[in-house]
């Protein structure tokens, strides 16, 4: 009976602690950080964006605000520590626009690598990259692949969200526009929820977000494609944006991340396989043949 009461008390204490300790790394005190590492089971979410233009109506830090909002909302559902806003992303395609901060490719990789190492050094051995910038995926996939280049005692996961059919249908029904992709109706709606004080709906139509289609190539890729289509760094029509649409998108996004946090907490296989891989990579001639 005493053991049962102690167990129930311990579970209750953990719940209370999780509620009283911020999910934000930068808001934690030193002692609280120790408790946060335990409560999170070593899981840290790294929200990523860039500093870039989003039409004439959204702030330069739009991606940062979205990633941070989703990360915190998910971590409050399933406790994890959320790293401070991270804007060291790939954004060379917007260097012609005022306010863009585009670091060199070498620095981008180095900063992310060292950030992950520092997160791990502080006890967070499971790192989830939560990206909200459309120009980052290829860079981040490459970064994740290079985690196998040298031995490390932590695992990096890239959150790869998808929209289920029912949610996508609901979004389609709520939208007034049919095109978009950057600063558009959906992205603007998410900012109306995350940072309504920074959205300037009166400026939505100050610049065009239509596709100029100045380049036509088949079966070929070139980096200038975005500039060829959207030189104003605005794709779509945000005039129909509203809070309800933003809430639908953000709920789906944050719920999915919360589920990924749960999966990552329970995942011991990735780390074991990674260590096995490193041992075999050090001596390829001794690598066993698997049936």
C-alpha positions, 0 to 999 in steps of 0.5 A: 500500500505504501509503495502504491501511494509513493508511486502515485505521489511520484507520478503526481509530482512529475505532472506538477513539475512539468506544469511548473517548469517552462518548456523554453530553454532560455526561460529556465533557471540552472536548477530547473534546467536539470529537472527539465532534462529529466522530465523531457527524457533528454528530448530537445526541439530545435525550431528553425526558420530564417530572416526573410521577406514574406510579402509586404504584410508579414514580419521578416521573422515569420518562419521563426515565429511559426516554428517557435509557436508550434514547438512550444505548443507541442512541447506543452502537450508532451513535455520537451525542452524547446531551444531558442529561436534559430534563424541560421538557415538557407536563404540565398534565394532572397538576398536581393530583398531588404532584411534578408540574413543569408550566411555562407553554406559553410557557416550554416552547417558549422553552426547547426553542427555545433548547436546540436553538439552543445545541446547534447553536451547539456544532456539532451541526447535526442534532438528534433529539428522543427523547420518552417522555412521552405528553403531548408529541407534539402539542407536539413536532409543533407545535415541529417545524413552527415550524422553518420560521418563520424561517431557521436552519442546523440541522435538528430531527428528531422520532423517531417510533417504531413497533412492528412486528407481530412485536414487538407480538405478542410483547409481547401474548403476554408481557403478563398485562394487556390495558389500560394506557398509563401506569405499566402493565405495559409501562412498568413493565417498561422501568423494571425494566431501566433503573432497577430500583432505583427500581421499587417492585413492592410498591406496584403495587396501592396505587392503581387504574389503571382507566378511570373513564370519567367523560366521554363525548364523540363527535367532540370533544376536550377537555383534561380527558379524561385526568383524567376517565379516570385521576385517579390518573395511573395507567392499567393494571395493572403487577402482571405487569411483568418484566425480559424484557418490558421488554427486548423493548420497549427493544431494539425502541425503541433499535434503531429509534433507532439506525437513525434516527441512521444515516439522519440522518447520511446525510441531506443532503437535508433541510438543502438543502430547508430552505435552499431553502425559506427563500430562496423564503419571503423572495421568494414572487413569485420562487418557481418552479413545480415540475413 
